[in-house]
Amino acid sequence: LKPFWLKLFWLRRSVCLKPGLPCLRPVSCCVCRRSRFQLSIMVKKKFLGQSDMKIGVIGDEDTVTGMLLAGIGHVDGSGKKNFLLVESKTHQREIEEKFHELTGRKDIAMVLITQGCADLIRPAVDAYTNSGQVVPAVMEIPSKDQPYDPRKDAVMQRVAFFTP
């Protein structure tokens, strides 16, 4: 398999700009009778479509730093981040606003929130999980500072409901 950019170069080189001329490239890579504009639109739809979903993170410094090092962090052109670093001086209102922003975005598939932060905005988290929305999924994860309590996690409550 060729890398993506090499494939794209190969495809762009094999485009016939004059429909009457035969293409000298193999049939497997030939995209005759398509303009370069149509080809670039096809590539954009394939790689920038709904499959380009992101993960949002709300949590303490260690959790967010680990997720950013793993490659989850993203800042779009307007300066919107998909993460929030919660410190002791961070207000509950800021956490709740970021939670609503992340759950309202169309490019976010999952929101990871530490259980300590979720406890600070528990009514908002419970309202979202009870609303029946599937995407983005909200997952509570343990933090380094506080022990994990499965009784507070909505996912664990649903699992306990189905197990005898």
VMD Tcl script that builds the backbone (N, CA, C; Angstrom):
set m [mol new atoms 492]
animate dup $m
set s [atomselect $m all]
$s set {name element resname resid chain x y z} {
  {N N LEU 1 A 0.829 -1.192 0.000}
  {CA C LEU 1 A 0.000 0.000 0.000}
  {C C LEU 1 A 0.869 1.250 0.000}
  {N N LYS 2 A 0.469 2.214 -0.772}
  {CA C LYS 2 A 1.203 3.465 -0.823}
  {C C LYS 2 A 0.663 4.409 0.244}
  {N N PRO 3 A 1.494 5.288 0.778}
  {CA C PRO 3 A 0.988 6.293 1.710}
  {C C PRO 3 A -0.056 7.164 1.029}
  {N N PHE 4 A -0.893 7.818 1.855}
  {CA C PHE 4 A -2.007 8.603 1.327}
  {C C PHE 4 A -1.538 9.673 0.349}
  {N N TRP 5 A -0.524 10.460 0.717}
  {CA C TRP 5 A -0.111 11.554 -0.157}
  {C C TRP 5 A 0.483 11.034 -1.460}
  {N N LEU 6 A 1.152 9.894 -1.422}
  {CA C LEU 6 A 1.670 9.311 -2.648}
  {C C LEU 6 A 0.519 8.840 -3.528}
  {N N LYS 7 A -0.513 8.250 -2.901}
  {CA C LYS 7 A -1.690 7.849 -3.674}
  {C C LYS 7 A -2.354 9.061 -4.300}
  {N N LEU 8 A -2.498 10.139 -3.502}
  {CA C LEU 8 A -3.137 11.341 -4.014}
  {C C LEU 8 A -2.332 11.909 -5.182}
  {N N PHE 9 A -1.009 11.926 -5.061}
  {CA C PHE 9 A -0.164 12.391 -6.153}
  {C C PHE 9 A -0.346 11.502 -7.372}
  {N N TRP 10 A -0.388 10.193 -7.182}
  {CA C TRP 10 A -0.567 9.249 -8.285}
  {C C TRP 10 A -1.910 9.478 -8.960}
  {N N LEU 11 A -2.960 9.698 -8.162}
  {CA C LEU 11 A -4.272 9.939 -8.748}
  {C C LEU 11 A -4.297 11.259 -9.505}
  {N N ARG 12 A -3.720 12.300 -8.921}
  {CA C ARG 12 A -3.734 13.594 -9.587}
  {C C ARG 12 A -2.926 13.549 -10.887}
  {N N ARG 13 A -1.861 12.778 -10.918}
  {CA C ARG 13 A -1.060 12.678 -12.124}
  {C C ARG 13 A -1.796 11.888 -13.205}
  {N N SER 14 A -2.733 11.026 -12.836}
  {CA C SER 14 A -3.388 10.182 -13.827}
  {C C SER 14 A -4.706 10.764 -14.328}
  {N N VAL 15 A -5.034 11.968 -13.935}
  {CA C VAL 15 A -6.275 12.592 -14.401}
  {C C VAL 15 A -6.090 13.077 -15.837}
  {N N CYS 16 A -7.004 12.681 -16.712}
  {CA C CYS 16 A -6.966 13.138 -18.103}
  {C C CYS 16 A -7.751 14.440 -18.200}
  {N N LEU 17 A -7.093 15.505 -18.567}
  {CA C LEU 17 A -7.774 16.788 -18.676}
  {C C LEU 17 A -8.485 16.934 -20.013}
  {N N LYS 18 A -8.075 16.169 -21.016}
  {CA C LYS 18 A -8.719 16.209 -22.323}
  {C C LYS 18 A -9.421 14.876 -22.535}
  {N N PRO 19 A -10.769 14.862 -22.507}
  {CA C PRO 19 A -11.503 13.601 -22.554}
  {C C PRO 19 A -11.238 12.753 -23.789}
  {N N GLY 20 A -10.832 13.314 -24.897}
  {CA C GLY 20 A -10.642 12.534 -26.108}
  {C C GLY 20 A -9.347 11.742 -26.146}
  {N N LEU 21 A -8.377 12.084 -25.305}
  {CA C LEU 21 A -7.077 11.416 -25.336}
  {C C LEU 21 A -7.081 10.181 -24.449}
  {N N PRO 22 A -6.398 9.127 -24.882}
  {CA C PRO 22 A -6.329 7.935 -24.030}
  {C C PRO 22 A -5.396 8.169 -22.844}
  {N N CYS 23 A -5.701 7.514 -21.746}
  {CA C CYS 23 A -4.872 7.613 -20.547}
  {C C CYS 23 A -3.852 6.486 -20.578}
  {N N LEU 24 A -2.597 6.774 -20.302}
  {CA C LEU 24 A -1.538 5.782 -20.346}
  {C C LEU 24 A -1.314 5.102 -19.003}
  {N N ARG 25 A -2.087 5.444 -18.005}
  {CA C ARG 25 A -1.936 4.835 -16.685}
  {C C ARG 25 A -2.727 3.532 -16.635}
  {N N PRO 26 A -2.396 2.625 -15.703}
  {CA C PRO 26 A -3.177 1.396 -15.547}
  {C C PRO 26 A -4.623 1.711 -15.164}
  {N N VAL 27 A -5.525 0.823 -15.528}
  {CA C VAL 27 A -6.947 1.038 -15.268}
  {C C VAL 27 A -7.228 1.120 -13.771}
  {N N SER 28 A -6.470 0.396 -12.956}
  {CA C SER 28 A -6.741 0.367 -11.523}
  {C C SER 28 A -6.560 1.724 -10.859}
  {N N CYS 29 A -5.723 2.596 -11.431}
  {CA C CYS 29 A -5.511 3.897 -10.805}
  {C C CYS 29 A -6.027 5.034 -11.674}
  {N N CYS 30 A -6.653 4.741 -12.780}
  {CA C CYS 30 A -7.081 5.774 -13.705}
  {C C CYS 30 A -8.420 6.365 -13.280}
  {N N VAL 31 A -8.493 7.668 -13.262}
  {CA C VAL 31 A -9.755 8.347 -12.972}
  {C C VAL 31 A -10.066 9.295 -14.125}
  {N N CYS 32 A -10.058 8.757 -15.320}
  {CA C CYS 32 A -10.298 9.558 -16.513}
  {C C CYS 32 A -11.663 10.236 -16.454}
  {N N ARG 33 A -11.748 11.333 -17.157}
  {CA C ARG 33 A -12.974 12.106 -17.308}
  {C C ARG 33 A -13.452 12.732 -15.995}
  {N N ARG 34 A -12.560 12.882 -15.046}
  {CA C ARG 34 A -12.876 13.620 -13.822}
  {C C ARG 34 A -11.901 14.777 -13.724}
  {N N SER 35 A -12.425 15.913 -13.406}
  {CA C SER 35 A -11.536 17.070 -13.291}
  {C C SER 35 A -10.789 17.038 -11.965}
  {N N ARG 36 A -9.761 17.841 -11.866}
  {CA C ARG 36 A -9.008 17.930 -10.615}
  {C C ARG 36 A -9.896 18.452 -9.494}
  {N N PHE 37 A -10.805 19.349 -9.804}
  {CA C PHE 37 A -11.708 19.889 -8.792}
  {C C PHE 37 A -12.601 18.793 -8.230}
  {N N GLN 38 A -13.164 17.952 -9.094}
  {CA C GLN 38 A -14.004 16.855 -8.620}
  {C C GLN 38 A -13.204 15.892 -7.755}
  {N N LEU 39 A -11.975 15.625 -8.135}
  {CA C LEU 39 A -11.134 14.722 -7.366}
  {C C LEU 39 A -10.826 15.300 -5.988}
  {N N SER 40 A -10.531 16.594 -5.920}
  {CA C SER 40 A -10.240 17.199 -4.616}
  {C C SER 40 A -11.484 17.208 -3.740}
  {N N ILE 41 A -12.665 17.385 -4.320}
  {CA C ILE 41 A -13.908 17.320 -3.544}
  {C C ILE 41 A -14.110 15.911 -3.003}
  {N N MET 42 A -13.822 14.888 -3.827}
  {CA C MET 42 A -13.965 13.505 -3.359}
  {C C MET 42 A -13.025 13.233 -2.190}
  {N N VAL 43 A -11.801 13.712 -2.275}
  {CA C VAL 43 A -10.830 13.498 -1.205}
  {C C VAL 43 A -11.273 14.220 0.058}
  {N N LYS 44 A -11.766 15.446 -0.067}
  {CA C LYS 44 A -12.226 16.195 1.102}
  {C C LYS 44 A -13.398 15.501 1.768}
  {N N LYS 45 A -14.352 15.009 0.989}
  {CA C LYS 45 A -15.505 14.328 1.573}
  {C C LYS 45 A -15.088 13.060 2.297}
  {N N LYS 46 A -14.121 12.359 1.750}
  {CA C LYS 46 A -13.699 11.106 2.362}
  {C C LYS 46 A -12.961 11.346 3.667}
  {N N PHE 47 A -12.074 12.323 3.699}
  {CA C PHE 47 A -11.207 12.492 4.855}
  {C C PHE 47 A -11.668 13.573 5.821}
  {N N LEU 48 A -12.575 14.432 5.435}
  {CA C LEU 48 A -13.043 15.476 6.330}
  {C C LEU 48 A -14.526 15.351 6.619}
  {N N GLY 49 A -15.084 14.176 6.441}
  {CA C GLY 49 A -16.496 13.960 6.680}
  {C C GLY 49 A -16.782 13.667 8.132}
  {N N GLN 50 A -17.879 12.988 8.393}
  {CA C GLN 50 A -18.282 12.668 9.755}
  {C C GLN 50 A -17.340 11.689 10.426}
  {N N SER 51 A -16.467 11.056 9.677}
  {CA C SER 51 A -15.526 10.137 10.303}
  {C C SER 51 A -14.404 10.880 11.026}
  {N N ASP 52 A -14.360 12.179 10.894}
  {CA C ASP 52 A -13.328 12.982 11.536}
  {C C ASP 52 A -13.848 13.528 12.863}
  {N N MET 53 A -14.191 12.633 13.773}
  {CA C MET 53 A -14.733 13.020 15.075}
  {C C MET 53 A -13.603 13.126 16.092}
  {N N LYS 54 A -13.840 13.930 17.105}
  {CA C LYS 54 A -12.825 14.183 18.117}
  {C C LYS 54 A -13.325 13.775 19.496}
  {N N ILE 55 A -12.404 13.757 20.451}
  {CA C ILE 55 A -12.719 13.439 21.838}
  {C C ILE 55 A -12.473 14.689 22.660}
  {N N GLY 56 A -13.441 15.053 23.497}
  {CA C GLY 56 A -13.286 16.185 24.399}
  {C C GLY 56 A -12.880 15.705 25.777}
  {N N VAL 57 A -12.113 16.519 26.504}
  {CA C VAL 57 A -11.610 16.139 27.822}
  {C C VAL 57 A -11.816 17.295 28.790}
  {N N ILE 58 A -12.370 16.973 29.951}
  {CA C ILE 58 A -12.482 17.918 31.059}
  {C C ILE 58 A -11.900 17.219 32.272}
  {N N GLY 59 A -10.878 17.822 32.873}
  {CA C GLY 59 A -10.287 17.156 34.021}
  {C C GLY 59 A -9.145 17.916 34.643}
  {N N ASP 60 A -8.492 17.254 35.590}
  {CA C ASP 60 A -7.359 17.854 36.288}
  {C C ASP 60 A -6.139 17.898 35.375}
  {N N GLU 61 A -5.078 18.506 35.880}
  {CA C GLU 61 A -3.894 18.744 35.055}
  {C C GLU 61 A -3.260 17.452 34.546}
  {N N ASP 62 A -3.135 16.454 35.407}
  {CA C ASP 62 A -2.486 15.207 34.993}
  {C C ASP 62 A -3.291 14.474 33.925}
  {N N THR 63 A -4.599 14.428 34.091}
  {CA C THR 63 A -5.458 13.730 33.132}
  {C C THR 63 A -5.435 14.421 31.777}
  {N N VAL 64 A -5.629 15.729 31.775}
  {CA C VAL 64 A -5.667 16.469 30.511}
  {C C VAL 64 A -4.303 16.430 29.823}
  {N N THR 65 A -3.229 16.555 30.588}
  {CA C THR 65 A -1.891 16.496 29.995}
  {C C THR 65 A -1.637 15.137 29.354}
  {N N GLY 66 A -2.036 14.070 30.026}
  {CA C GLY 66 A -1.878 12.736 29.451}
  {C C GLY 66 A -2.663 12.566 28.168}
  {N N MET 67 A -3.883 13.081 28.142}
  {CA C MET 67 A -4.701 12.979 26.931}
  {C C MET 67 A -4.117 13.828 25.800}
  {N N LEU 68 A -3.593 14.998 26.140}
  {CA C LEU 68 A -2.980 15.837 25.110}
  {C C LEU 68 A -1.722 15.187 24.546}
  {N N LEU 69 A -0.948 14.549 25.400}
  {CA C LEU 69 A 0.239 13.839 24.915}
  {C C LEU 69 A -0.132 12.645 24.045}
  {N N ALA 70 A -1.312 12.084 24.281}
  {CA C ALA 70 A -1.784 10.966 23.459}
  {C C ALA 70 A -2.317 11.437 22.110}
  {N N GLY 71 A -2.484 12.753 21.933}
  {CA C GLY 71 A -2.906 13.283 20.643}
  {C C GLY 71 A -4.360 13.676 20.559}
  {N N ILE 72 A -5.036 13.790 21.677}
  {CA C ILE 72 A -6.462 14.115 21.655}
  {C C ILE 72 A -6.701 15.605 21.458}
  {N N GLY 73 A -5.785 16.452 21.868}
  {CA C GLY 73 A -5.994 17.898 21.832}
  {C C GLY 73 A -6.163 18.451 20.436}
  {N N HIS 74 A -7.067 19.433 20.318}
  {CA C HIS 74 A -7.326 20.070 19.032}
  {C C HIS 74 A -7.818 21.491 19.282}
  {N N VAL 75 A -7.303 22.430 18.514}
  {CA C VAL 75 A -7.765 23.813 18.542}
  {C C VAL 75 A -8.147 24.164 17.117}
  {N N ASP 76 A -9.424 24.555 16.908}
  {CA C ASP 76 A -9.860 24.854 15.547}
  {C C ASP 76 A -9.459 26.276 15.160}
  {N N GLY 77 A -9.854 26.692 13.992}
  {CA C GLY 77 A -9.465 27.993 13.465}
  {C C GLY 77 A -9.974 29.170 14.266}
  {N N SER 78 A -11.105 29.004 14.943}
  {CA C SER 78 A -11.656 30.100 15.743}
  {C C SER 78 A -11.146 30.087 17.178}
  {N N GLY 79 A -10.240 29.188 17.509}
  {CA C GLY 79 A -9.650 29.157 18.847}
  {C C GLY 79 A -10.379 28.294 19.852}
  {N N LYS 80 A -11.370 27.522 19.415}
  {CA C LYS 80 A -12.097 26.643 20.334}
  {C C LYS 80 A -11.279 25.388 20.603}
  {N N LYS 81 A -11.106 25.085 21.881}
  {CA C LYS 81 A -10.355 23.901 22.282}
  {C C LYS 81 A -11.321 22.778 22.619}
  {N N ASN 82 A -10.855 21.548 22.511}
  {CA C ASN 82 A -11.687 20.408 22.884}
  {C C ASN 82 A -11.282 19.863 24.249}
  {N N PHE 83 A -10.688 20.694 25.079}
  {CA C PHE 83 A -10.286 20.266 26.413}
  {C C PHE 83 A -10.382 21.440 27.378}
  {N N LEU 84 A -10.511 21.114 28.656}
  {CA C LEU 84 A -10.527 22.124 29.712}
  {C C LEU 84 A -9.698 21.608 30.867}
  {N N LEU 85 A -8.730 22.390 31.266}
  {CA C LEU 85 A -7.879 22.069 32.403}
  {C C LEU 85 A -8.518 22.684 33.645}
  {N N VAL 86 A -8.966 21.838 34.565}
  {CA C VAL 86 A -9.655 22.302 35.770}
  {C C VAL 86 A -8.650 22.376 36.908}
  {N N GLU 87 A -8.537 23.562 37.485}
  {CA C GLU 87 A -7.668 23.782 38.634}
  {C C GLU 87 A -8.534 24.150 39.828}
  {N N SER 88 A -7.899 24.394 40.962}
  {CA C SER 88 A -8.654 24.733 42.168}
  {C C SER 88 A -9.362 26.076 42.034}
  {N N LYS 89 A -8.834 26.982 41.209}
  {CA C LYS 89 A -9.458 28.296 41.043}
  {C C LYS 89 A -10.474 28.342 39.899}
  {N N THR 90 A -10.684 27.245 39.204}
  {CA C THR 90 A -11.659 27.196 38.114}
  {C C THR 90 A -13.068 27.185 38.693}
  {N N HIS 91 A -13.913 28.075 38.191}
  {CA C HIS 91 A -15.283 28.177 38.690}
  {C C HIS 91 A -16.154 27.062 38.118}
  {N N GLN 92 A -17.159 26.703 38.881}
  {CA C GLN 92 A -18.107 25.668 38.466}
  {C C GLN 92 A -18.822 26.089 37.187}
  {N N ARG 93 A -19.090 27.380 37.046}
  {CA C ARG 93 A -19.769 27.906 35.869}
  {C C ARG 93 A -18.940 27.652 34.605}
  {N N GLU 94 A -17.613 27.831 34.693}
  {CA C GLU 94 A -16.738 27.587 33.543}
  {C C GLU 94 A -16.766 26.117 33.129}
  {N N ILE 95 A -16.758 25.225 34.114}
  {CA C ILE 95 A -16.791 23.787 33.816}
  {C C ILE 95 A -18.103 23.432 33.134}
  {N N GLU 96 A -19.200 23.979 33.656}
  {CA C GLU 96 A -20.510 23.674 33.078}
  {C C GLU 96 A -20.643 24.241 31.668}
  {N N GLU 97 A -20.128 25.448 31.436}
  {CA C GLU 97 A -20.174 26.032 30.094}
  {C C GLU 97 A -19.376 25.190 29.097}
  {N N LYS 98 A -18.198 24.739 29.508}
  {CA C LYS 98 A -17.376 23.910 28.616}
  {C C LYS 98 A -18.051 22.565 28.355}
  {N N PHE 99 A -18.703 22.001 29.378}
  {CA C PHE 99 A -19.425 20.741 29.194}
  {C C PHE 99 A -20.542 20.912 28.168}
  {N N HIS 100 A -21.312 21.994 28.288}
  {CA C HIS 100 A -22.397 22.234 27.327}
  {C C HIS 100 A -21.847 22.532 25.932}
  {N N GLU 101 A -20.718 23.219 25.865}
  {CA C GLU 101 A -20.104 23.488 24.561}
  {C C GLU 101 A -19.666 22.192 23.887}
  {N N LEU 102 A -19.004 21.316 24.637}
  {CA C LEU 102 A -18.516 20.059 24.057}
  {C C LEU 102 A -19.660 19.133 23.662}
  {N N THR 103 A -20.701 19.057 24.478}
  {CA C THR 103 A -21.822 18.177 24.136}
  {C C THR 103 A -22.675 18.744 23.013}
  {N N GLY 104 A -22.548 20.028 22.737}
  {CA C GLY 104 A -23.307 20.639 21.652}
  {C C GLY 104 A -22.584 20.656 20.318}
  {N N ARG 105 A -21.299 20.379 20.313}
  {CA C ARG 105 A -20.530 20.401 19.069}
  {C C ARG 105 A -20.792 19.150 18.241}
  {N N LYS 106 A -20.804 19.331 16.922}
  {CA C LYS 106 A -21.082 18.223 16.004}
  {C C LYS 106 A -19.852 17.370 15.721}
  {N N ASP 107 A -18.653 17.895 15.993}
  {CA C ASP 107 A -17.434 17.146 15.687}
  {C C ASP 107 A -16.881 16.392 16.892}
  {N N ILE 108 A -17.600 16.370 17.995}
  {CA C ILE 108 A -17.170 15.660 19.198}
  {C C ILE 108 A -17.967 14.363 19.311}
  {N N ALA 109 A -17.271 13.230 19.409}
  {CA C ALA 109 A -17.932 11.928 19.527}
  {C C ALA 109 A -18.004 11.460 20.970}
  {N N MET 110 A -17.055 11.892 21.802}
  {CA C MET 110 A -17.008 11.427 23.186}
  {C C MET 110 A -16.439 12.532 24.064}
  {N N VAL 111 A -17.011 12.664 25.257}
  {CA C VAL 111 A -16.503 13.611 26.239}
  {C C VAL 111 A -16.026 12.812 27.440}
  {N N LEU 112 A -14.733 12.892 27.719}
  {CA C LEU 112 A -14.162 12.258 28.899}
  {C C LEU 112 A -14.096 13.309 29.997}
  {N N ILE 113 A -14.684 13.006 31.144}
  {CA C ILE 113 A -14.694 13.947 32.257}
  {C C ILE 113 A -14.309 13.195 33.517}
  {N N THR 114 A -13.406 13.769 34.297}
  {CA C THR 114 A -13.022 13.101 35.537}
  {C C THR 114 A -14.198 13.149 36.497}
  {N N GLN 115 A -14.274 12.144 37.350}
  {CA C GLN 115 A -15.428 12.047 38.231}
  {C C GLN 115 A -15.491 13.211 39.214}
  {N N GLY 116 A -14.344 13.735 39.607}
  {CA C GLY 116 A -14.341 14.903 40.487}
  {C C GLY 116 A -14.972 16.116 39.826}
  {N N CYS 117 A -14.679 16.336 38.545}
  {CA C CYS 117 A -15.286 17.449 37.806}
  {C C CYS 117 A -16.762 17.183 37.543}
  {N N ALA 118 A -17.097 15.929 37.289}
  {CA C ALA 118 A -18.502 15.582 37.057}
  {C C ALA 118 A -19.329 15.798 38.319}
  {N N ASP 119 A -18.726 15.568 39.497}
  {CA C ASP 119 A -19.443 15.814 40.745}
  {C C ASP 119 A -19.748 17.292 40.932}
  {N N LEU 120 A -18.872 18.163 40.443}
  {CA C LEU 120 A -19.108 19.602 40.563}
  {C C LEU 120 A -20.291 20.057 39.721}
  {N N ILE 121 A -20.520 19.399 38.597}
  {CA C ILE 121 A -21.636 19.770 37.712}
  {C C ILE 121 A -22.592 18.587 37.550}
  {N N ARG 122 A -22.823 17.843 38.616}
  {CA C ARG 122 A -23.637 16.623 38.564}
  {C C ARG 122 A -25.017 16.844 37.944}
  {N N PRO 123 A -25.758 17.927 38.268}
  {CA C PRO 123 A -27.075 18.100 37.625}
  {C C PRO 123 A -26.994 18.195 36.099}
  {N N ALA 124 A -25.977 18.874 35.580}
  {CA C ALA 124 A -25.840 19.003 34.123}
  {C C ALA 124 A -25.472 17.668 33.483}
  {N N VAL 125 A -24.587 16.911 34.133}
  {CA C VAL 125 A -24.184 15.604 33.595}
  {C C VAL 125 A -25.365 14.641 33.610}
  {N N ASP 126 A -26.108 14.611 34.717}
  {CA C ASP 126 A -27.269 13.722 34.802}
  {C C ASP 126 A -28.359 14.119 33.815}
  {N N ALA 127 A -28.573 15.421 33.641}
  {CA C ALA 127 A -29.579 15.871 32.673}
  {C C ALA 127 A -29.198 15.446 31.259}
  {N N TYR 128 A -27.914 15.516 30.930}
  {CA C TYR 128 A -27.483 15.105 29.593}
  {C C TYR 128 A -27.624 13.599 29.404}
  {N N THR 129 A -27.190 12.811 30.387}
  {CA C THR 129 A -27.264 11.352 30.228}
  {C C THR 129 A -28.704 10.863 30.222}
  {N N ASN 130 A -29.596 11.553 30.927}
  {CA C ASN 130 A -31.007 11.154 30.939}
  {C C ASN 130 A -31.769 11.670 29.726}
  {N N SER 131 A -31.163 12.564 28.943}
  {CA C SER 131 A -31.851 13.110 27.770}
  {C C SER 131 A -31.955 12.097 26.637}
  {N N GLY 132 A -31.157 11.046 26.684}
  {CA C GLY 132 A -31.227 10.013 25.657}
  {C C GLY 132 A -30.306 10.241 24.481}
  {N N GLN 133 A -29.526 11.300 24.489}
  {CA C GLN 133 A -28.587 11.533 23.395}
  {C C GLN 133 A -27.461 10.513 23.465}
  {N N VAL 134 A -27.091 10.017 22.313}
  {CA C VAL 134 A -26.051 8.993 22.246}
  {C C VAL 134 A -24.698 9.609 21.886}
  {N N VAL 135 A -24.700 10.570 20.979}
  {CA C VAL 135 A -23.456 11.205 20.542}
  {C C VAL 135 A -23.523 12.678 20.896}
  {N N PRO 136 A -22.565 13.204 21.587}
  {CA C PRO 136 A -21.370 12.571 22.114}
  {C C PRO 136 A -21.651 11.787 23.389}
  {N N ALA 137 A -20.940 10.699 23.544}
  {CA C ALA 137 A -21.053 9.877 24.748}
  {C C ALA 137 A -20.246 10.537 25.860}
  {N N VAL 138 A -20.815 10.560 27.053}
  {CA C VAL 138 A -20.133 11.146 28.207}
  {C C VAL 138 A -19.643 10.005 29.085}
  {N N MET 139 A -18.322 9.940 29.261}
  {CA C MET 139 A -17.709 8.891 30.069}
  {C C MET 139 A -16.989 9.526 31.245}
  {N N GLU 140 A -17.317 9.049 32.443}
  {CA C GLU 140 A -16.627 9.522 33.637}
  {C C GLU 140 A -15.424 8.621 33.875}
  {N N ILE 141 A -14.281 9.248 34.083}
  {CA C ILE 141 A -13.048 8.500 34.295}
  {C C ILE 141 A -12.471 8.870 35.658}
  {N N PRO 142 A -11.713 7.977 36.263}
  {CA C PRO 142 A -11.120 8.303 37.569}
  {C C PRO 142 A -9.970 9.296 37.416}
  {N N SER 143 A -9.740 10.027 38.492}
  {CA C SER 143 A -8.597 10.937 38.512}
  {C C SER 143 A -7.570 10.434 39.512}
  {N N LYS 144 A -6.425 11.039 39.479}
  {CA C LYS 144 A -5.347 10.621 40.365}
  {C C LYS 144 A -5.634 11.003 41.820}
  {N N ASP 145 A -6.352 12.079 42.028}
  {CA C ASP 145 A -6.552 12.626 43.367}
  {C C ASP 145 A -7.721 12.005 44.119}
  {N N GLN 146 A -8.767 11.612 43.406}
  {CA C GLN 146 A -9.972 11.110 44.067}
  {C C GLN 146 A -10.229 9.665 43.658}
  {N N PRO 147 A -10.692 8.843 44.597}
  {CA C PRO 147 A -11.014 7.456 44.235}
  {C C PRO 147 A -12.271 7.405 43.366}
  {N N TYR 148 A -12.329 6.394 42.531}
  {CA C TYR 148 A -13.462 6.218 41.612}
  {C C TYR 148 A -14.626 5.586 42.355}
  {N N ASP 149 A -15.807 6.144 42.198}
  {CA C ASP 149 A -17.013 5.623 42.832}
  {C C ASP 149 A -17.971 5.164 41.738}
  {N N PRO 150 A -18.106 3.849 41.509}
  {CA C PRO 150 A -18.974 3.375 40.421}
  {C C PRO 150 A -20.454 3.655 40.664}
  {N N ARG 151 A -20.840 3.951 41.904}
  {CA C ARG 151 A -22.253 4.253 42.181}
  {C C ARG 151 A -22.678 5.589 41.585}
  {N N LYS 152 A -21.737 6.479 41.329}
  {CA C LYS 152 A -22.060 7.786 40.752}
  {C C LYS 152 A -22.050 7.773 39.228}
  {N N ASP 153 A -21.403 6.798 38.639}
  {CA C ASP 153 A -21.244 6.733 37.185}
  {C C ASP 153 A -22.513 6.182 36.545}
  {N N ALA 154 A -23.077 6.927 35.595}
  {CA C ALA 154 A -24.323 6.517 34.939}
  {C C ALA 154 A -24.139 5.238 34.125}
  {N N VAL 155 A -22.977 5.061 33.507}
  {CA C VAL 155 A -22.727 3.850 32.716}
  {C C VAL 155 A -22.701 2.628 33.622}
  {N N MET 156 A -22.033 2.730 34.757}
  {CA C MET 156 A -21.973 1.609 35.696}
  {C C MET 156 A -23.343 1.316 36.304}
  {N N GLN 157 A -24.166 2.325 36.490}
  {CA C GLN 157 A -25.528 2.105 36.984}
  {C C GLN 157 A -26.343 1.315 35.970}
  {N N ARG 158 A -26.179 1.622 34.691}
  {CA C ARG 158 A -26.907 0.879 33.651}
  {C C ARG 158 A -26.421 -0.562 33.556}
  {N N VAL 159 A -25.112 -0.771 33.711}
  {CA C VAL 159 A -24.564 -2.127 33.682}
  {C C VAL 159 A -25.098 -2.924 34.862}
  {N N ALA 160 A -25.154 -2.327 36.033}
  {CA C ALA 160 A -25.662 -3.004 37.226}
  {C C ALA 160 A -27.143 -3.338 37.083}
  {N N PHE 161 A -27.866 -2.542 36.313}
  {CA C PHE 161 A -29.289 -2.795 36.097}
  {C C PHE 161 A -29.511 -4.091 35.317}
  {N N PHE 162 A -28.616 -4.396 34.367}
  {CA C PHE 162 A -28.789 -5.569 33.520}
  {C C PHE 162 A -28.120 -6.827 34.055}
  {N N THR 163 A -27.263 -6.710 35.044}
  {CA C THR 163 A -26.603 -7.893 35.603}
  {C C THR 163 A -27.327 -8.339 36.862}
  {N N PRO 164 A -27.450 -9.661 37.062}
  {CA C PRO 164 A -28.187 -10.151 38.240}
  {C C PRO 164 A -27.415 -10.003 39.526}
}
mol reanalyze $m
mol bondsrecalc $m
mol representation Tube
mol addrep $m
